[in-house]
Amino acid sequence: MENNFENRIDIAELSNKAKELKTQIYSHIFGQKQFIDLLLIAILADGHVLIEGVPGVAKTLTGKLVAKTIDAEFKRIQFTPDLMPSDITGTSIFNTKTQDFEFKKGPLFANIVLADEINRSPAKTQSALFEAMEERQITVDGKTYLLESPFIILATQNPIEQEGTYRLPEAQLDRFIFKVIVTYPSPEDENLMLLNYHKNNTNFNKLDNVVKVLDKTTINYLKQLITKIVVDENLIQYISQIITSTRKNSSLYLGASPRAAIAMLNAAKANAAINGRDFVTPDDIKFIAYPVLRHRIILTPEKEMEGIQADMVIQQIIDKIEIPR
């Protein structure tokens, strides 16, 4: 369906780049369209993403694919129980030639960092991520190093296998713009995947034919373009009402933070832009409300025992608030 309006800002390049990027990813991933959309939105909104799903649903592969479509430095960190903070931030090494210490940068010094099984490392290592995620900088031995923009962490975790894992602290969870739940593909998508694999003998981990669609300069330009997306005042109030309602809901022990409100605003702008609009609609806000809020709210013990899930409470909150006209 074509848009029957004239944009006030030129977002044609952004919309076209988004389509190109998704085309590249769809050539390797069958289904998971919402997951891919949310990853693209997070990149444009300059946010980190927590990806949760059972093994084998292409969490890591999709993260690598997104990184491959972007001409930027990519690093992958396999989180393990013995991973130390210096293993990800870097450390000072004594140079015998210069008789001085030199800082060797860790894998966090990249544009896109895939933190695989992030919940397998203890709190000490998790805390090393805080400054990088929020401040876009790393401090080692009293010296601060700025991280190059864009800087995005795509973190995966397995919700089923709990042995040898650690619960991420709420303060760290709040620094992820989205928590994306990756589910099994539909029977139709799984059938297409198997047919493609059978006919072409495709190695899904071989990504040599992926075309780079974006570079660092373009991403930073598009991020600035996102900030110009028009948001009516009544929609800003709509976001505020949703956030405030989480703090007053009897099913919740902890509501969403002000950081969640900002994340919702930025993500709604990015979603509007990739859909070819220079203005936000209520549907943009409702679409991104679930991934923005589900990891930031905590259910009361009673509701957890009843089997209530975060998305159910979010749905109830959205249903009770009048949609702006």
VMD Tcl script that draws the C-alpha trace (Angstrom):
set ca {
  {0.00 0.00 0.00}
  {1.42 3.37 -0.97}
  {1.36 6.31 1.39}
  {-1.10 9.04 0.38}
  {0.75 11.87 2.01}
  {3.78 14.04 1.42}
  {6.58 13.71 3.95}
  {7.84 16.89 5.57}
  {11.34 15.45 5.74}
  {12.98 13.23 3.13}
  {13.11 9.72 4.56}
  {13.17 7.90 1.22}
  {16.82 6.89 1.68}
  {16.13 5.55 5.16}
  {13.11 3.56 4.04}
  {14.96 2.15 1.01}
  {18.00 1.17 3.07}
  {15.74 -0.59 5.56}
  {14.15 -2.61 2.74}
  {17.57 -3.52 1.30}
  {18.85 -4.63 4.70}
  {15.80 -6.79 5.36}
  {16.09 -8.36 1.89}
  {19.65 -9.46 2.68}
  {18.61 -11.00 5.99}
  {15.51 -12.70 4.56}
  {17.76 -14.57 2.13}
  {19.12 -16.50 5.12}
  {16.38 -16.32 7.75}
  {12.86 -17.64 7.17}
  {10.16 -16.07 9.31}
  {11.14 -13.92 12.33}
  {10.14 -10.74 10.46}
  {9.14 -8.92 13.63}
  {12.48 -9.84 15.22}
  {14.38 -8.43 12.24}
  {12.26 -5.25 12.22}
  {12.98 -4.70 15.91}
  {16.73 -5.14 15.42}
  {16.68 -2.52 12.67}
  {14.59 -0.16 14.81}
  {17.04 -0.57 17.70}
  {20.02 0.31 15.49}
  {18.31 3.46 14.22}
  {17.19 4.37 17.76}
  {20.75 3.82 19.05}
  {19.77 1.12 21.52}
  {21.01 -2.26 22.72}
  {18.91 -5.41 22.34}
  {18.43 -8.42 24.60}
  {17.44 -11.45 22.51}
  {15.81 -14.36 24.33}
  {14.88 -17.68 22.82}
  {15.42 -21.41 22.98}
  {18.45 -22.91 21.21}
  {18.33 -23.24 17.44}
  {16.00 -20.36 16.53}
  {18.78 -18.33 14.83}
  {19.38 -15.75 17.57}
  {23.14 -15.64 17.02}
  {22.89 -16.11 13.26}
  {20.50 -13.16 12.90}
  {22.78 -10.97 15.00}
  {25.74 -11.89 12.79}
  {23.66 -11.26 9.66}
  {22.70 -7.77 10.81}
  {26.35 -7.01 11.51}
  {27.33 -8.35 8.08}
  {24.93 -5.96 6.32}
  {26.67 -3.03 8.00}
  {30.17 -1.99 6.99}
  {31.31 -1.57 10.58}
  {33.57 -3.36 13.04}
  {31.92 -6.44 14.52}
  {33.05 -8.48 17.52}
  {31.54 -11.56 19.14}
  {32.02 -12.38 22.82}
  {31.11 -15.80 24.15}
  {30.12 -15.19 27.76}
  {31.28 -17.91 30.17}
  {31.40 -18.22 33.99}
  {35.15 -17.53 34.01}
  {34.98 -14.42 31.80}
  {36.67 -11.50 33.57}
  {35.92 -7.76 33.11}
  {39.34 -7.19 31.53}
  {38.52 -9.89 28.95}
  {35.89 -7.61 27.43}
  {37.15 -4.09 28.21}
  {40.86 -4.66 27.62}
  {43.94 -4.49 29.83}
  {47.28 -2.75 30.19}
  {50.26 -4.84 29.08}
  {53.89 -4.05 29.83}
  {55.93 -3.41 26.68}
  {59.51 -4.50 27.25}
  {60.74 -2.41 24.31}
  {59.30 0.89 25.48}
  {59.49 -0.04 29.18}
  {55.96 1.26 29.59}
  {52.42 -0.09 29.88}
  {50.28 -0.10 26.75}
  {46.52 -0.50 26.72}
  {45.29 -3.40 24.60}
  {41.66 -2.85 23.66}
  {39.13 -5.60 24.35}
  {36.28 -6.76 22.10}
  {33.91 -4.08 23.43}
  {35.83 -1.64 21.22}
  {33.69 -2.33 18.16}
  {30.56 -0.91 16.52}
  {28.38 -3.99 16.88}
  {29.10 -6.44 19.69}
  {27.33 -9.79 19.85}
  {27.28 -10.86 23.50}
  {26.40 -14.54 23.20}
  {24.72 -16.12 26.24}
  {25.21 -12.96 28.26}
  {23.60 -14.49 31.37}
  {26.43 -17.03 31.75}
  {28.85 -14.51 33.29}
  {28.83 -13.37 36.94}
  {27.93 -9.92 38.23}
  {31.50 -8.62 38.17}
  {31.70 -9.02 34.40}
  {28.13 -7.78 33.88}
  {29.01 -4.59 35.76}
  {31.83 -3.95 33.29}
  {29.16 -3.54 30.60}
  {27.25 -0.82 32.45}
  {29.49 2.11 31.57}
  {29.89 0.97 27.96}
  {26.15 0.50 27.44}
  {25.03 3.76 29.03}
  {27.93 6.18 28.59}
  {29.46 4.76 25.39}
  {32.85 4.82 27.08}
  {35.18 2.49 28.99}
  {37.40 3.45 31.92}
  {40.47 1.31 32.61}
  {43.25 2.19 35.08}
  {41.76 5.64 35.58}
  {41.78 6.52 31.87}
  {38.56 6.89 29.87}
  {38.28 5.69 26.28}
  {35.35 6.82 24.13}
  {33.58 4.19 22.04}
  {33.02 4.97 18.37}
  {29.46 5.60 17.17}
  {27.48 3.56 16.41}
  {27.93 1.26 19.40}
  {25.30 -1.45 19.78}
  {25.23 -4.58 21.91}
  {23.13 -7.52 20.70}
  {22.94 -9.89 23.67}
  {21.45 -13.39 23.54}
  {20.23 -15.58 26.38}
  {18.55 -18.96 26.71}
  {15.46 -18.95 28.99}
  {15.31 -22.72 29.37}
  {18.77 -23.84 30.47}
  {19.28 -22.21 33.88}
  {22.23 -24.25 35.16}
  {25.38 -22.13 35.16}
  {23.52 -18.90 34.42}
  {23.07 -15.67 36.34}
  {20.07 -13.38 36.48}
  {20.81 -10.02 34.87}
  {20.33 -7.16 37.35}
  {17.42 -4.78 36.76}
  {19.81 -1.84 36.32}
  {21.45 -3.62 33.40}
  {18.17 -4.81 31.88}
  {16.94 -1.20 31.86}
  {19.81 -0.30 29.54}
  {18.47 -2.52 26.76}
  {16.00 -0.67 24.55}
  {14.26 -3.97 23.68}
  {13.86 -7.47 24.95}
  {12.92 -9.54 21.93}
  {11.40 -12.98 22.39}
  {12.37 -15.23 19.49}
  {9.87 -18.03 18.99}
  {9.79 -21.09 16.74}
  {9.07 -20.39 13.06}
  {5.63 -21.14 11.69}
  {5.16 -24.54 9.97}
  {5.11 -22.74 6.60}
  {8.39 -20.89 7.27}
  {10.05 -24.03 8.61}
  {8.98 -25.91 5.50}
  {10.49 -23.19 3.28}
  {13.70 -23.33 5.30}
  {13.99 -27.10 4.85}
  {13.20 -26.92 1.12}
  {15.82 -24.23 0.61}
  {18.39 -26.19 2.58}
  {17.61 -29.41 0.70}
  {17.65 -27.89 -2.81}
  {20.64 -25.61 -2.40}
  {22.55 -27.50 0.29}
  {22.77 -24.12 2.01}
  {25.24 -23.57 4.82}
  {23.31 -21.09 6.93}
  {26.47 -20.05 8.78}
  {28.26 -19.10 5.56}
  {27.60 -15.41 5.13}
  {30.12 -14.54 2.39}
  {27.39 -13.54 -0.09}
  {25.78 -10.98 2.24}
  {25.91 -7.50 0.70}
  {26.76 -4.56 2.94}
  {23.90 -2.08 2.83}
  {24.92 0.51 5.42}
  {28.15 1.99 6.71}
  {28.97 3.82 9.95}
  {28.59 7.27 8.42}
  {25.18 6.46 6.94}
  {23.92 4.96 10.21}
  {24.93 8.07 12.14}
  {23.20 10.25 9.51}
  {20.01 8.16 9.65}
  {20.04 8.29 13.47}
  {20.03 12.07 13.26}
  {17.16 11.90 10.75}
  {15.12 9.82 13.20}
  {15.22 12.66 15.74}
  {13.30 14.88 13.29}
  {10.31 12.53 13.03}
  {7.16 14.41 14.06}
  {5.40 13.34 17.27}
  {2.18 15.10 18.26}
  {1.87 16.22 21.86}
  {-1.09 13.93 22.47}
  {1.06 10.94 21.47}
  {3.78 11.99 23.89}
  {1.07 12.10 26.56}
  {-0.05 8.62 25.40}
  {3.45 7.27 26.03}
  {3.53 8.96 29.43}
  {0.18 7.40 30.35}
  {1.40 3.90 29.45}
  {4.57 4.30 31.50}
  {2.73 5.79 34.49}
  {0.16 3.00 34.40}
  {2.89 0.39 34.89}
  {3.79 2.06 38.19}
  {0.20 1.93 39.48}
  {-0.76 -1.56 38.30}
  {-1.62 -3.98 41.10}
  {-0.11 -6.89 39.15}
  {3.33 -5.29 39.11}
  {5.93 -5.06 41.84}
  {8.10 -2.70 39.75}
  {6.97 -0.36 36.98}
  {8.87 1.13 34.04}
  {11.53 3.82 34.43}
  {11.78 7.22 32.73}
  {14.44 5.62 30.54}
  {11.68 3.33 29.25}
  {9.60 6.35 28.21}
  {12.51 7.78 26.21}
  {13.14 4.36 24.65}
  {9.48 4.13 23.63}
  {9.57 7.57 22.03}
  {12.78 6.91 20.07}
  {11.69 3.43 18.97}
  {8.29 4.71 17.80}
  {10.05 7.33 15.67}
  {12.32 4.69 14.12}
  {9.38 2.38 13.41}
  {7.52 5.20 11.66}
  {10.57 6.00 9.54}
  {11.24 2.46 8.30}
  {7.57 2.30 7.32}
  {7.96 5.40 5.16}
  {6.37 7.99 7.45}
  {7.83 11.12 9.00}
  {5.28 11.10 11.82}
  {4.41 8.71 14.65}
  {0.99 7.04 14.99}
  {-0.56 5.24 17.99}
  {0.10 1.94 16.22}
  {3.85 2.66 16.26}
  {3.69 3.09 20.03}
  {1.57 -0.01 20.60}
  {3.88 -2.12 18.43}
  {7.07 -1.24 20.32}
  {5.46 -1.11 23.80}
  {5.92 -4.86 24.38}
  {9.66 -5.16 23.62}
  {10.34 -1.88 25.44}
  {8.49 -2.81 28.63}
  {8.60 -6.60 29.10}
  {12.08 -6.64 30.68}
  {11.57 -3.49 32.72}
  {8.50 -4.48 34.71}
  {8.43 -7.08 37.50}
  {5.31 -9.06 38.33}
  {4.21 -9.55 41.92}
  {4.96 -13.06 43.29}
  {1.22 -13.79 43.38}
  {0.78 -13.04 39.68}
  {3.85 -15.09 38.78}
  {2.37 -18.06 40.65}
  {-0.85 -17.61 38.67}
  {1.13 -17.94 35.43}
  {0.59 -14.32 34.38}
  {3.22 -13.04 31.94}
  {4.56 -9.52 31.43}
  {3.05 -9.23 27.94}
  {-0.41 -9.97 29.35}
  {-0.15 -7.07 31.79}
  {1.16 -4.76 29.05}
  {-1.82 -5.71 26.88}
  {-4.22 -4.92 29.74}
  {-2.60 -1.54 30.31}
  {-2.76 -0.58 26.62}
  {-6.40 -1.71 26.35}
  {-7.44 0.54 29.25}
  {-5.87 3.73 27.86}
  {-7.83 5.72 25.32}
  {-6.09 5.87 21.97}
  {-5.35 9.45 20.85}
  {-7.19 10.66 17.79}
}
mol new
graphics top color blue
foreach p $ca { graphics top sphere $p radius 0.5 }
foreach p [lrange $ca 0 end-1] q [lrange $ca 1 end] { graphics top cylinder $p $q radius 0.2 }
display resetview
